[in-house]
Amino acid sequence: MNPPRLTTTSYALLGLLAIQPWTAYELTQQMRRSLRYLWPKSESLLYTEPKKLVDAGLARVTHQRRGDRTRAQYRITAAGRAALETWLAERPPEFPTLKHSVALRLLMGHLADETAMRRMLETYAHDLDARRRELAAVRESLGDDPGRRFPAMVADWGLAYYDAERAIVTDLAKRLD
């Protein structure tokens, strides 16, 4: 049997399972809290992906009864940890794809009113500022704990990204004047 084809999202979930066991709901919440800044995915995918990891032998599921409900909790297996470690150490990262609706709209800006383009850039700048504040709070919560060094580095990267995006948008808005 061929090994399953894992996606980057598969590995992201294995990484979360390497931290601790989670239910599918908890995985989704954790993705919302942390990974959404750099790996946003559809929540429906986050409910089906753990089952695929179980089918591949990379995670296991236990069912716990809570009142009249059953909770499925997922844990990484030794094979899952080995697959995650191999992916981290040996597989080159995919080059990121720029999927940017603001850039797409600006590309077609000649078909719209310049006021609309300026308003779009202003709205985007406002949204960037809000996202940056959210991420700054996450970064602050990480502190300087050496055990959280890598998540802190990613948060710092995200903050620098938002700062760079803000500078680009500010420059583009000036060019509209």
C-alpha positions as CSV (number, residue, x, y, z in Angstrom):
1,M,0.0,0.0,0.0
2,N,1.3,3.5,-0.9
3,P,1.7,5.9,2.0
4,P,-0.9,8.6,2.1
5,R,-0.3,11.9,0.4
6,L,-0.1,14.4,3.2
7,T,-0.7,18.1,2.7
8,T,0.9,21.0,4.6
9,T,-2.4,21.1,6.6
10,S,-1.9,17.5,7.5
11,Y,1.5,18.3,8.9
12,A,0.2,21.4,10.7
13,L,-2.3,19.2,12.5
14,L,0.3,16.6,13.3
15,G,2.4,19.5,14.8
16,L,-0.5,20.5,17.0
17,L,-1.1,16.8,18.0
18,A,2.6,16.6,18.9
19,I,1.9,19.2,21.6
20,Q,-1.0,17.4,23.1
21,P,-4.2,15.4,22.3
22,W,-7.1,17.5,21.0
23,T,-10.7,16.9,19.9
24,A,-11.5,18.1,16.3
25,Y,-13.3,21.1,17.9
26,E,-10.2,21.9,20.0
27,L,-7.9,21.6,16.9
28,T,-10.1,24.0,15.1
29,Q,-10.0,26.5,18.0
30,Q,-6.2,26.1,18.2
31,M,-5.9,26.8,14.5
32,R,-8.0,29.9,15.0
33,R,-5.9,31.1,17.8
34,S,-2.5,30.5,16.3
35,L,-2.1,29.1,12.8
36,R,-4.7,31.3,11.2
37,Y,-2.1,34.1,10.9
38,L,0.0,32.0,8.6
39,W,-2.0,29.0,7.5
40,P,-5.7,29.8,7.2
41,K,-7.8,26.8,6.3
42,S,-11.5,26.0,6.0
43,E,-12.9,24.8,9.3
44,S,-14.7,21.9,7.6
45,L,-11.3,20.6,6.4
46,L,-10.1,20.7,10.0
47,Y,-12.9,18.3,11.1
48,T,-12.1,15.7,8.3
49,E,-8.3,15.9,8.3
50,P,-7.8,14.2,11.7
51,K,-9.9,11.2,10.5
52,K,-7.5,10.9,7.5
53,L,-4.5,11.0,9.8
54,V,-6.1,8.1,11.8
55,D,-6.8,6.1,8.6
56,A,-3.1,6.6,7.7
57,G,-1.9,5.4,11.1
58,L,-0.4,8.8,11.9
59,A,-2.9,9.6,14.7
60,R,-5.2,7.5,16.8
61,V,-8.6,8.3,18.2
62,T,-10.1,7.5,21.6
63,H,-13.7,8.1,22.3
64,Q,-14.8,9.4,25.7
65,R,-18.3,9.6,27.0
66,R,-19.4,12.9,28.5
67,G,-23.0,12.7,29.6
68,D,-25.0,11.6,26.6
69,R,-22.3,12.7,24.1
70,T,-19.2,11.0,22.9
71,R,-16.0,13.0,22.3
72,A,-13.4,11.9,19.9
73,Q,-9.9,12.8,21.0
74,Y,-6.9,12.6,18.6
75,R,-3.3,11.8,19.5
76,I,-0.2,11.6,17.4
77,T,1.3,8.1,16.9
78,A,5.0,7.2,16.7
79,A,4.5,6.9,12.9
80,G,2.9,10.4,12.9
81,R,5.7,11.9,14.9
82,A,8.3,10.2,12.5
83,A,6.4,11.6,9.4
84,L,6.3,15.1,11.0
85,E,10.0,15.0,11.8
86,T,10.9,13.8,8.3
87,W,8.8,16.6,6.8
88,L,10.4,19.2,9.1
89,A,14.0,18.0,8.4
90,E,14.0,16.8,4.9
91,R,11.2,18.2,2.7
92,P,11.8,21.6,1.2
93,P,9.1,24.1,1.9
94,E,6.8,25.0,-0.9
95,F,7.3,28.5,-2.2
96,P,4.4,30.6,-0.9
97,T,1.7,31.5,-3.4
98,L,0.6,35.1,-3.3
99,K,-3.1,35.0,-3.1
100,H,-4.0,38.7,-2.5
101,S,-7.4,40.1,-3.3
102,V,-6.2,43.7,-2.7
103,A,-3.4,43.2,-5.3
104,L,-5.8,41.6,-7.7
105,R,-8.3,44.4,-7.4
106,L,-5.5,47.0,-7.8
107,L,-4.3,45.2,-10.9
108,M,-7.8,45.9,-12.4
109,G,-8.0,49.4,-10.9
110,H,-8.1,51.1,-14.3
111,L,-11.6,49.6,-14.7
112,A,-12.8,51.3,-11.5
113,D,-13.0,54.8,-10.0
114,E,-9.8,56.0,-8.4
115,T,-11.8,56.9,-5.3
116,A,-12.9,53.3,-5.0
117,M,-9.3,52.2,-5.2
118,R,-8.2,54.7,-2.6
119,R,-11.0,53.6,-0.3
120,M,-10.0,49.9,-0.8
121,L,-6.4,50.7,0.2
122,E,-7.6,52.7,3.2
123,T,-9.8,49.8,4.3
124,Y,-7.0,47.3,3.9
125,A,-4.6,49.5,5.9
126,H,-7.2,49.7,8.7
127,D,-7.7,45.9,8.6
128,L,-3.9,45.4,8.7
129,D,-3.7,47.6,11.8
130,A,-6.4,45.6,13.5
131,R,-4.7,42.2,12.6
132,R,-1.4,43.6,13.8
133,R,-2.9,44.5,17.1
134,E,-4.3,41.0,17.5
135,L,-1.0,39.4,16.6
136,A,0.9,41.8,18.9
137,A,-1.3,40.5,21.8
138,V,-0.4,36.9,20.8
139,R,3.3,37.8,20.7
140,E,3.0,39.4,24.1
141,S,1.4,36.3,25.6
142,L,4.4,34.2,24.4
143,G,6.8,36.3,26.4
144,D,10.5,35.4,26.4
145,D,10.0,31.8,27.5
146,P,12.7,29.7,25.7
147,G,10.2,26.9,25.3
148,R,8.1,29.2,23.2
149,R,11.0,30.6,21.2
150,F,9.9,29.3,17.8
151,P,6.2,30.4,18.1
152,A,7.6,33.8,19.2
153,M,9.8,34.0,16.1
154,V,6.8,33.3,13.9
155,A,4.8,36.0,15.7
156,D,7.7,38.4,15.2
157,W,7.8,37.5,11.5
158,G,4.1,38.1,11.2
159,L,4.4,41.5,12.9
160,A,7.2,42.5,10.4
161,Y,5.0,41.2,7.6
162,Y,2.1,43.4,8.7
163,D,4.5,46.4,9.0
164,A,5.8,45.8,5.5
165,E,2.3,45.4,4.1
166,R,1.3,48.6,5.8
167,A,4.3,50.5,4.3
168,I,3.5,49.1,0.8
169,V,-0.2,50.2,1.1
170,T,0.8,53.6,2.4
171,D,3.1,54.1,-0.6
172,L,0.5,52.9,-3.1
173,A,-2.1,55.2,-1.7
174,K,0.4,58.2,-2.0
175,R,0.9,57.2,-5.6
176,L,-2.8,57.5,-6.3
177,D,-2.5,61.2,-5.3
